[in-house]
Amino acid sequence: MIHPPPAPSPAPPAHGGTLRRELARKALHLSSAAIPVAYALGAPRGPLLLLLGSLVSVALVVEGARRVSPAARGWFLRVFGRLLRQHERGGLVGATWMLLAYTGAVWLTPAPVAIAATWAVAAGDASAALVGRAMADRAGRSPADGRKTWWGSAGCAGVSAAGAYALAGLSPVLALLVGLVAAGAERPAGPGDDNLRITLAVCALLMLARAFSA
């Protein structure tokens, strides 16, 4: 007697793991919000720079090792490969750019500027990704990797503005401008890494505002 072949298992939804993957990718962003929060609560600039400099050194050593050592590259891809964007496989990963941007902001700009800029990267950029993915999943679709949504941009703007107002002590109008600038810098696919673009855009806005108000 010929038995019919078993029915194939239902394929997982195309968007099923998208939000979970994005949560894993943005875990470092969300944890790095401790930097602007600590700075806003009075953490001294010197120890913060020492911490950031140490983290940058470790990140650059790892980046160098995975380029010169096949064993290090294989280990890195086994551990982090599924979280990497395509361009991060051959270039610096987003976490390294983020640490470099934080270090530059804390080193080169006044505390309120650095707080607003690093918060926009830590919480604003993470909100853009998570809100965008959540809304895409809810609509039953999964955007291609790197595609931005207006829901995500709104999340980035709102969270960045809230932090600029509550943590950096900026005026409501200036905090709103920070949110809009952060969302505008986060939305394009390029050029460069969005962690660096957001930091530069927010720092430029606030340094110009300080110059004109002096």
MOJONOR-V678459 format. One record per residue. RES is the residue in one letter. PHI is phi in whole degrees, -180 to 180 (999 if undefined). D_LAST is the distance of its C-alpha to the last C-alpha in whole Angstrom. Layout:
res=RES phi=PHI d_last=D_LAST
res=RES phi=PHI d_last=D_LAST
This chain:
res=M phi=999 d_last=90
res=I phi=-91 d_last=87
res=H phi=-91 d_last=84
res=P phi=-67 d_last=81
res=P phi=-62 d_last=78
res=P phi=-61 d_last=76
res=A phi=-64 d_last=73
res=P phi=-65 d_last=70
res=S phi=-65 d_last=67
res=P phi=-62 d_last=64
res=A phi=-70 d_last=61
res=P phi=-65 d_last=58
res=P phi=-59 d_last=56
res=A phi=-60 d_last=53
res=H phi=-102 d_last=50
res=G phi=-59 d_last=52
res=G phi=-101 d_last=50
res=T phi=-63 d_last=47
res=L phi=-67 d_last=45
res=R phi=-62 d_last=46
res=R phi=-64 d_last=45
res=E phi=-68 d_last=42
res=L phi=-61 d_last=41
res=A phi=-65 d_last=43
res=R phi=-63 d_last=40
res=K phi=-93 d_last=37
res=A phi=-60 d_last=38
res=L phi=-67 d_last=36
res=H phi=-56 d_last=33
res=L phi=-64 d_last=34
res=S phi=-69 d_last=35
res=S phi=-72 d_last=31
res=A phi=-61 d_last=29
res=A phi=-61 d_last=30
res=I phi=-66 d_last=28
res=P phi=-63 d_last=24
res=V phi=-64 d_last=26
res=A phi=-63 d_last=27
res=Y phi=-63 d_last=24
res=A phi=-66 d_last=22
res=L phi=-85 d_last=25
res=G phi=110 d_last=24
res=A phi=-60 d_last=26
res=P phi=-66 d_last=25
res=R phi=-64 d_last=23
res=G phi=-58 d_last=26
res=P phi=-60 d_last=29
res=L phi=-63 d_last=27
res=L phi=-65 d_last=27
res=L phi=-63 d_last=30
res=L phi=-63 d_last=32
res=L phi=-64 d_last=30
res=G phi=-62 d_last=31
res=S phi=-66 d_last=35
res=L phi=-66 d_last=35
res=V phi=-63 d_last=34
res=S phi=-60 d_last=36
res=V phi=-63 d_last=39
res=A phi=-62 d_last=38
res=L phi=-70 d_last=38
res=V phi=-63 d_last=41
res=V phi=-63 d_last=43
res=E phi=-60 d_last=41
res=G phi=-67 d_last=43
res=A phi=-64 d_last=46
res=R phi=-75 d_last=47
res=R phi=-91 d_last=47
res=V phi=-103 d_last=49
res=S phi=-120 d_last=52
res=P phi=-59 d_last=54
res=A phi=-66 d_last=54
res=A phi=-65 d_last=51
res=R phi=-63 d_last=50
res=G phi=-64 d_last=53
res=W phi=-63 d_last=52
res=F phi=-61 d_last=48
res=L phi=-70 d_last=49
res=R phi=-65 d_last=52
res=V phi=-81 d_last=49
res=F phi=-116 d_last=46
res=G phi=-54 d_last=48
res=R phi=-72 d_last=48
res=L phi=-95 d_last=44
res=L phi=-83 d_last=43
res=R phi=-74 d_last=42
res=Q phi=-60 d_last=44
res=H phi=-70 d_last=42
res=E phi=-78 d_last=41
res=R phi=-71 d_last=45
res=G phi=-112 d_last=44
res=G phi=-126 d_last=40
res=L phi=-65 d_last=38
res=V phi=-78 d_last=38
res=G phi=-58 d_last=35
res=A phi=-63 d_last=35
res=T phi=-67 d_last=34
res=W phi=-60 d_last=32
res=M phi=-62 d_last=30
res=L phi=-65 d_last=30
res=L phi=-63 d_last=29
res=A phi=-65 d_last=26
res=Y phi=-60 d_last=25
res=T phi=-61 d_last=26
res=G phi=-62 d_last=23
res=A phi=-66 d_last=20
res=V phi=-68 d_last=21
res=W phi=-74 d_last=21
res=L phi=-104 d_last=18
res=T phi=-126 d_last=15
res=P phi=-62 d_last=14
res=A phi=-54 d_last=17
res=P phi=-61 d_last=15
res=V phi=-66 d_last=15
res=A phi=-63 d_last=18
res=I phi=-64 d_last=20
res=A phi=-64 d_last=19
res=A phi=-69 d_last=20
res=T phi=-71 d_last=23
res=W phi=-65 d_last=24
res=A phi=-61 d_last=24
res=V phi=-74 d_last=27
res=A phi=-65 d_last=29
res=A phi=-102 d_last=29
res=G phi=-67 d_last=28
res=D phi=-63 d_last=30
res=A phi=-63 d_last=33
res=S phi=-64 d_last=33
res=A phi=-58 d_last=33
res=A phi=-68 d_last=36
res=L phi=-72 d_last=38
res=V phi=-65 d_last=38
res=G phi=-61 d_last=39
res=R phi=-67 d_last=42
res=A phi=-62 d_last=43
res=M phi=-69 d_last=43
res=A phi=-66 d_last=44
res=D phi=-63 d_last=47
res=R phi=-65 d_last=47
res=A phi=-82 d_last=48
res=G phi=81 d_last=51
res=R phi=-137 d_last=49
res=S phi=-123 d_last=47
res=P phi=-65 d_last=45
res=A phi=-60 d_last=45
res=D phi=-56 d_last=43
res=G phi=91 d_last=40
res=R phi=-77 d_last=40
res=K phi=-98 d_last=37
res=T phi=-122 d_last=37
res=W phi=-69 d_last=35
res=W phi=-60 d_last=36
res=G phi=-64 d_last=35
res=S phi=-63 d_last=31
res=A phi=-64 d_last=31
res=G phi=-63 d_last=32
res=C phi=-61 d_last=29
res=A phi=-62 d_last=26
res=G phi=-66 d_last=28
res=V phi=-70 d_last=28
res=S phi=-64 d_last=24
res=A phi=-66 d_last=23
res=A phi=-62 d_last=24
res=G phi=-68 d_last=23
res=A phi=-62 d_last=20
res=Y phi=-78 d_last=20
res=A phi=-80 d_last=23
res=L phi=-97 d_last=22
res=A phi=-88 d_last=18
res=G phi=71 d_last=17
res=L phi=-79 d_last=15
res=S phi=-66 d_last=15
res=P phi=-56 d_last=19
res=V phi=-66 d_last=17
res=L phi=-68 d_last=15
res=A phi=-64 d_last=18
res=L phi=-63 d_last=20
res=L phi=-63 d_last=19
res=V phi=-59 d_last=19
res=G phi=-60 d_last=23
res=L phi=-67 d_last=23
res=V phi=-67 d_last=22
res=A phi=-62 d_last=24
res=A phi=-65 d_last=27
res=G phi=-66 d_last=26
res=A phi=-76 d_last=26
res=E phi=-78 d_last=29
res=R phi=-67 d_last=31
res=P phi=-65 d_last=32
res=A phi=-74 d_last=35
res=G phi=-167 d_last=33
res=P phi=-81 d_last=32
res=G phi=74 d_last=32
res=D phi=-83 d_last=32
res=D phi=-69 d_last=30
res=N phi=-61 d_last=29
res=L phi=-72 d_last=27
res=R phi=-61 d_last=26
res=I phi=-63 d_last=24
res=T phi=-60 d_last=22
res=L phi=-63 d_last=21
res=A phi=-65 d_last=20
res=V phi=-68 d_last=18
res=C phi=-62 d_last=16
res=A phi=-63 d_last=15
res=L phi=-58 d_last=14
res=L phi=-74 d_last=12
res=M phi=-69 d_last=11
res=L phi=-65 d_last=10
res=A phi=-62 d_last=9
res=R phi=-66 d_last=6
res=A phi=-66 d_last=5
res=F phi=-76 d_last=6
res=S phi=-92 d_last=4
res=A phi=-71 d_last=0
